[in-house]
């Protein structure tokens, strides 16, 4: 399956439309070392203000935190990488049901562009998600972002589920930590090839791998 670079653009809100962000869809195997170095620096810039620990996974040329994405939507402007969202197809388990999903993660917007929102990256990704033929898109966000994501859910494109727990493996097996962790998170679901009524019920979602 092949996707060409997206021609989706949006304007910086403070530049009178003179500086646009161009979104490109990049398969992981097509990225070069320079791409990974640039993306790693982007994530350190995005996540560093929230704590040194959050930026640590992106040291050097590592452009992923847990699971590695297979496809990325990367927004570029005249200053380099402006925004990013990763995609990974995987099976999760909800109750007794194994469910194929497209997990969305590694979301970031450069600090000087904050406020442009997750909505732009989802809009760029959505045609690709539909083309993949996977039943649902799936992601988790911190409870602090509920109002931010809820604004985008008003058009019915996605649904937010709360009161659920997600169990994931750690990216690395460590002697000083348990191999899995359980988190309370907001679940974001995008119905793609099936309707929201087909989403399984269950209090715990097993990621069966590290978070994207």
C-alpha positions in Angstrom: 0.0 0.0 0.0 1.4 3.4 -1.0 0.5 6.9 0.1 1.8 10.1 -1.3 2.7 13.2 0.6 -0.4 14.9 1.8 -1.2 18.4 0.4 -3.1 19.4 3.5 -2.1 22.8 4.8 -3.0 25.2 7.6 -1.8 28.6 8.5 0.0 29.8 11.5 -2.5 32.0 13.4 -0.1 34.9 13.8 1.4 35.2 10.4 -1.5 36.4 8.3 -1.4 33.2 6.2 2.2 33.7 5.0 3.6 30.7 6.7 1.9 27.4 6.0 2.4 23.9 7.5 2.6 21.1 4.9 1.7 17.6 6.1 3.5 14.6 4.7 2.8 10.9 5.3 6.0 8.9 5.9 6.4 5.2 6.2 8.9 4.3 8.9 11.2 2.4 6.6 11.4 5.5 4.3 12.8 7.7 7.1 16.5 8.5 6.9 18.9 9.0 9.8 18.6 12.8 9.4 14.8 12.5 9.7 15.1 10.6 13.0 17.6 13.1 14.3 15.3 16.0 13.4 12.2 14.3 14.9 14.1 13.3 18.1 15.0 17.0 18.6 11.3 18.0 17.9 10.1 15.6 20.6 12.6 16.8 23.1 11.4 20.3 22.5 7.8 19.3 22.8 8.0 17.0 25.8 10.9 18.6 27.7 8.8 21.4 29.3 6.6 18.7 30.9 9.5 17.1 32.7 13.1 15.9 31.9 11.9 12.3 32.2 9.4 12.8 29.4 12.1 14.0 27.0 14.6 11.3 28.0 13.3 8.5 25.5 14.2 10.8 22.6 17.9 11.2 23.3 20.2 11.1 20.3 18.5 10.0 17.2 15.6 8.0 18.8 12.4 9.3 17.4 10.0 7.0 19.3 9.2 6.5 22.9 7.6 3.0 23.3 6.3 1.0 20.3 7.7 2.2 17.0 5.1 3.6 14.6 4.7 2.2 11.1 3.4 5.4 9.5 3.8 9.1 10.5 1.9 12.3 9.7 4.6 15.0 10.0 3.8 18.7 9.6 6.6 20.9 8.3 6.9 24.6 8.1 9.8 27.0 7.4 11.3 26.2 10.8 11.3 22.4 10.3 9.1 19.9 12.0 5.9 21.6 13.3 3.7 18.8 14.4 3.6 15.0 14.4 1.3 12.0 14.9 2.2 8.3 14.6 0.2 5.3 13.6 0.5 1.6 14.4 -1.8 -1.3 13.6 -2.1 -3.8 16.5 -4.5 -6.1 18.3 -5.8 -5.0 21.7 -7.9 -7.1 24.1 -11.1 -5.8 25.7 -12.7 -8.4 28.0 -12.6 -11.6 25.9 -12.5 -9.8 22.6 -9.3 -9.4 20.5 -9.8 -6.3 18.4 -7.7 -4.9 15.5 -7.2 -1.2 15.9 -5.0 1.5 14.5 -3.3 3.1 17.5 -2.6 6.8 17.2 0.1 8.3 19.4 3.4 10.2 19.5 1.3 13.4 19.2 3.2 16.7 19.4 3.0 20.3 18.3 6.0 22.6 18.5 5.6 24.9 21.5 5.4 28.1 19.4 2.4 26.6 17.6 0.5 25.3 20.5 -3.3 25.8 20.2 -3.4 24.5 16.6 -4.5 21.2 18.1 -4.8 17.5 17.6 -7.7 18.1 15.2 -5.4 19.0 12.3 -3.3 15.8 12.5 -6.4 13.6 12.8 -7.9 15.3 9.7 -4.7 14.5 7.8 -4.7 10.9 9.0 -8.4 10.2 8.6 -8.4 9.3 4.8 -5.4 7.0 5.4 -7.1 5.3 8.4 -10.2 4.7 6.2 -8.1 3.2 3.4 -6.4 0.8 5.8 -9.7 -1.0 6.4 -9.2 -1.4 10.2 -12.4 -1.3 12.3 -11.4 1.4 14.7 -8.8 4.0 15.5 -7.7 4.0 19.1 -5.6 6.2 21.3 -5.2 7.4 24.9 -4.8 10.9 26.3 -4.1 12.3 29.7 -7.2 13.3 31.6 -5.9 16.9 31.6 -6.5 17.0 27.9 -10.2 16.0 28.1 -11.5 19.5 27.2 -9.0 19.9 24.4 -10.0 16.6 22.8 -13.7 17.1 23.5 -13.8 20.1 21.3 -12.8 18.0 18.3 -15.3 15.2 19.2 -18.3 17.4 18.8 -18.5 16.7 15.1 -19.0 13.0 15.8 -15.7 11.9 14.2 -14.4 10.4 17.4 -15.8 9.3 20.8 -14.2 9.7 24.2 -14.5 7.0 26.8 -13.6 7.5 30.4 -13.5 5.3 33.5 -11.4 2.6 31.8 -7.9 1.3 32.6 -5.2 0.4 30.1 -2.5 -2.1 30.8 0.7 -1.8 28.7 4.2 -3.4 28.8 7.2 -1.2 29.5 9.3 -0.4 26.4 12.3 -2.2 28.0 12.4 -5.1 30.5 14.0 -3.7 33.6 15.2 -5.3 36.8 13.9 -2.5 39.0 10.4 -2.3 37.6 7.4 -4.6 36.9 7.1 -5.6 33.2 3.6 -4.0 32.9 1.9 -0.9 34.1 -1.8 0.0 34.5 -3.0 3.6 33.8 -6.3 5.5 34.1 -6.6 7.3 30.8 -9.2 8.8 28.5 -9.8 6.5 25.5 -10.2 8.1 22.1 -12.1 5.9 19.5 -12.5 6.6 15.8 -15.1 4.3 14.2 -13.7 3.5 10.8 -15.0 0.3 9.2 -17.4 -0.5 12.0 -19.8 1.6 14.1 -19.3 2.7 17.7 -22.0 0.3 18.7 -19.6 -2.6 17.8 -16.9 -1.4 20.3 -16.5 -4.1 23.0 -17.4 -3.5 26.6 -14.8 -4.0 29.3 -13.2 -2.1 32.2 -9.6 -2.9 31.2 -7.9 -2.7 27.8 -4.9 -4.9 27.3 -2.5 -3.2 24.9 -0.3 -6.3 24.8 2.7 -4.2 24.0 4.2 -0.8 24.8 2.2 2.4 24.3 2.9 4.1 20.9 
